[in-house]
């Protein structure tokens, strides 16, 4: 048994709190940590995706009254099938190409925000379908759709509670698509299953704590946390 893998549990606890406050990013945190002792990036991505399912369900439970289901519905209509397609391609294409592309795109978004060039997307059916299509494909291909989903939903002008709930519902449904592609193509060890089981109560408690702290986070700080997550994810994709 690899003792390093159990260092992930306290990290998950802190990451669950942070991702609840900021609206996402736990998958990025897990992938960054796992990269230090997991050489196979594809296994790393699959492992992180399964962890995030627990937090997504917990966020849906705590923020269900804020979820904009109409937005979720049109977003995942194309997003779920493309998540599956992207998940299959993860095992077929060179991993560096999609990582570099999405990393540069995310850094571009952060630069736009820094210069107050705020993107705005109307919540029309067409825009949501197109965004879900792109989000699903890229999320399945690189394993973390938050890097695309957060900028898209943030541009709709959702307040923080609505953003967290809507993002969680969208992420959960799209996660089903990519995990369906990951699991049959990944070798799972006893250690992995054990940590997955132990992570469930840890993540449930951390999301509950994160919800309590969210009310004390200003709108300005909330947006800054999102941009920090996007930047960290982009740098991880480009240089790690």
C-alpha positions in Angstrom: 0.0 0.0 0.0 1.4 3.4 -1.0 1.3 5.6 2.2 1.5 8.8 0.1 -2.0 8.2 -1.2 -3.5 8.8 2.2 -2.1 12.3 2.2 -4.9 13.0 -0.2 -7.6 12.8 2.5 -6.7 16.0 4.4 -6.1 17.6 1.0 -9.6 16.6 0.0 -11.0 18.1 3.2 -9.4 21.5 2.5 -10.0 21.3 -1.2 -13.7 20.5 -0.6 -14.1 23.6 1.5 -12.3 25.8 -1.0 -14.1 24.4 -4.0 -17.5 25.1 -2.4 -16.6 28.7 -1.6 -15.1 29.4 -5.0 -17.5 27.3 -7.1 -15.2 24.6 -8.3 -11.6 23.5 -8.7 -11.3 20.4 -6.5 -10.4 18.3 -9.5 -7.5 20.6 -10.3 -6.2 20.3 -6.8 -6.4 16.5 -6.9 -4.7 16.2 -10.3 -1.8 18.5 -9.2 -1.2 16.5 -6.0 -1.5 13.2 -7.7 1.0 14.2 -10.4 3.8 13.9 -7.8 3.3 10.2 -7.4 1.1 9.1 -10.3 3.1 8.9 -13.6 0.0 8.0 -15.7 -1.9 11.3 -16.3 -4.9 9.3 -17.6 -5.3 7.3 -14.4 -4.8 10.6 -12.5 -7.6 12.3 -14.4 -10.0 9.3 -14.0 -9.2 9.2 -10.2 -9.9 12.9 -9.8 -13.1 12.7 -11.7 -14.5 10.0 -9.4 -13.6 12.1 -6.3 -15.4 15.2 -7.6 -18.7 13.2 -8.0 -19.1 13.2 -4.2 -18.6 17.0 -3.8 -20.9 17.7 -6.8 -23.7 15.6 -5.2 -23.1 17.4 -1.8 -23.3 20.8 -3.4 -26.5 19.9 -5.3 -28.0 18.9 -1.9 -26.9 22.1 -0.2 -27.6 24.5 -3.0 -30.6 22.8 -4.8 -32.9 25.7 -4.3 -30.5 28.0 -6.2 -30.0 25.9 -9.2 -31.2 27.3 -12.6 -32.4 24.0 -14.0 -33.3 25.5 -17.4 -29.7 26.6 -17.9 -28.4 23.2 -16.7 -30.7 21.3 -19.1 -29.7 23.1 -22.3 -26.0 23.1 -21.2 -25.8 19.3 -20.6 -28.0 18.4 -23.7 -24.8 18.5 -25.8 -22.4 18.5 -22.9 -23.0 14.9 -21.6 -22.6 13.1 -25.0 -19.5 15.2 -25.8 -18.1 14.5 -22.4 -18.3 10.8 -23.3 -16.7 11.4 -26.7 -13.9 13.5 -25.2 -13.3 10.8 -22.5 -12.8 8.2 -25.1 -10.4 10.4 -27.0 -8.3 10.9 -23.9 -6.9 7.4 -24.4 -6.3 7.9 -28.1 -4.6 11.3 -28.6 -1.3 12.7 -27.3 -2.1 14.3 -23.9 0.1 17.4 -24.3 -1.9 18.9 -27.2 -5.2 19.4 -25.4 -3.5 20.4 -22.2 -1.6 23.2 -23.9 -4.6 24.5 -25.8 -6.9 24.7 -22.8 -4.2 26.1 -20.6 -3.6 29.0 -23.0 -7.3 29.6 -23.4 -7.7 29.9 -19.6 -4.8 32.3 -19.2 -6.4 34.4 -22.0 -9.6 34.5 -20.0 -7.7 35.7 -16.8 -5.9 38.4 -18.8 -9.3 39.6 -20.2 -10.6 39.9 -16.7 -7.5 41.7 -15.6 -8.0 44.3 -18.2 -11.8 44.5 -17.4 -12.7 43.0 -20.8 -15.6 41.0 -19.2 -17.1 38.3 -21.5 -20.9 38.2 -21.6 -23.0 35.4 -22.8 -26.7 35.6 -23.1 -28.4 32.5 -21.6 -30.1 31.6 -24.9 -30.7 28.0 -25.9 -28.2 28.3 -28.8 -25.4 29.7 -26.6 -25.9 27.1 -23.9 -25.9 24.2 -26.4 -22.7 25.5 -28.0 -21.0 26.1 -24.7 -22.1 22.7 -23.4 -20.7 21.0 -26.6 -17.3 22.7 -26.2 -17.3 22.2 -22.4 -18.1 18.5 -22.7 -15.6 17.7 -25.3 -12.7 19.5 -23.7 -13.7 18.4 -20.2 -13.7 14.8 -21.2 -10.4 15.2 -23.1 -8.5 16.8 -20.2 -10.5 15.6 -17.3 -11.5 18.9 -15.8 -14.4 20.8 -17.2 -14.3 23.5 -14.5 -11.6 25.3 -16.5 -14.2 25.9 -19.3 -17.4 25.8 -17.3 -16.5 28.4 -14.7 -15.8 31.2 -17.3 -18.9 30.3 -19.3 -21.3 30.4 -16.3 -19.5 33.4 -14.7 -20.2 35.3 -17.9 -23.9 34.8 -17.3 -23.7 37.0 -14.3 -24.9 34.4 -11.8 -24.7 35.4 -8.1 -22.4 33.2 -6.0 -25.0 30.8 -4.6 -26.8 30.4 -7.9 -23.4 29.8 -9.6 -22.3 27.2 -7.1 -25.6 25.2 -7.4 -25.9 25.5 -11.2 -22.2 24.7 -11.7 -22.5 21.6 -9.5 -25.6 20.2 -11.2 -24.0 20.8 -14.6 -20.7 19.3 -13.6 -22.3 16.2 -12.1 -24.3 15.3 -15.1 -21.4 15.9 -17.5 -19.1 13.9 -15.2 -21.3 10.9 -15.7 -20.5 11.1 -19.4 -16.7 11.2 -19.1 -16.5 8.7 -16.2 -18.4 6.2 -18.3 -15.6 6.5 -20.8 -12.8 6.5 -18.2 -13.7 3.6 -16.0 -13.5 0.8 -18.6 -10.2 2.1 -19.8 -8.5 2.5 -16.4 -6.8 -0.1 -14.2 -8.1 0.2 -10.6 -6.2 -1.0 -7.5 -7.3 -1.9 -4.0 -5.7 1.3 -2.7 -7.7 3.4 -5.1 -11.0 1.8 -4.1 -10.1 2.2 -0.3 -9.3 5.9 -0.7 -12.5 6.5 -2.7 -14.6 5.0 0.1 -12.8 6.9 2.8 -13.1 10.2 0.8 -17.0 10.2 0.9 -17.5 11.3 4.5 -14.5 13.7 4.3 -15.9 15.5 1.3 -19.5 15.6 2.6 -18.3 17.4 5.8 -16.0 19.7 3.9 -18.8 20.9 1.5 -21.1 21.5 4.5 -18.4 23.7 6.1 -17.8 25.5 2.8 -21.5 26.4 2.5 -21.4 28.0 6.0 -18.4 30.0 5.0 -19.8 31.1 1.7 -22.1 33.7 3.2 -19.0 35.6 4.5 -17.3 35.8 1.1 -17.9 39.0 -0.8 -18.8 39.0 -4.5 -15.4 40.6 -5.4 -13.5 38.0 -3.4 -15.6 35.2 -4.9 -14.7 36.2 -8.4 -11.0 36.5 -7.5 -11.0 33.0 -6.1 -12.5 31.7 -9.4 -9.7 33.4 -11.3 -7.1 32.0 -9.0 -8.4 28.5 -9.6 -8.5 29.0 -13.4 -4.9 30.3 -13.4 -3.6 27.4 -11.2 -5.3 25.0 -13.5 -3.9 26.6 -16.6 -0.3 26.6 -15.2 -0.7 23.0 -14.2 -1.7 22.0 -17.7 1.1 24.0 -19.3 4.1 23.2 -17.1 3.4 20.1 -14.9 
